[in-house]
Structure formats: structure tokens, C-alpha cells
């Protein structure tokens, strides 16, 4: 009989943790992270859910003779933004997985 109380307590803890995780995920979606390339000539802004919301390109890097350089800068800025999203996701969501060995959670 005593084990049932512990089980209920554990379930309550899990539900509380799930609610906190959902709130943290929601907050991540509201955050905007900025990736840059070419000393800020190209800027990519994305949410914590990896949704690109803005791409800003300084007109001075738009060279019809060298479109490849511009494409590279966009890729670099996008990857920079993604890296920042991953870092903030790991630090935000990591608090929930500390001490838990749950492969494939995120």
C-alpha cells in the first residue's frame, strides 16, 4: 500500500516537470536569436524553434558578379543562428534532463 503513495507522488512530479518543460519550450519559441556573417553584413534572425523570421542583407555585399559569396554569407549567418538556438535550447531544456539518462528526448 505504501508504494502506491510514492507512485502517485512521482506521477505528480512528472506532471509538474512536463508542464515546466512545455512552458520552457513555449518561451524558446518567443526568443529571437541572431546569426551574422561578414562582420554583420548578413544577418539571419530565427526563433528558438528554428523558424527564420528575418534575413537582412547589407546592399554593399550584393554583387551580381559574385552571387556565390552572398550565398555563402547567408549560409554562415543561418548556421550561426542555428548554433545559438541549439546552445540556448540545451541550457534551457538541459535543466530538465540533468541526472536523467533519457536517450532521444531532444
Buried (B, 14 or more C-beta within 10 A) or exposed (E): EEEEEEEEEEEEEEEEEEEEBEEBBEEBEEBBBBBBBBEEBBBBBBBBEBEEEEBEBEEEBEEEEEEEBBEBBBEBBBEBBBEBBEEBBEEBBEEBEEEEEEEEEE
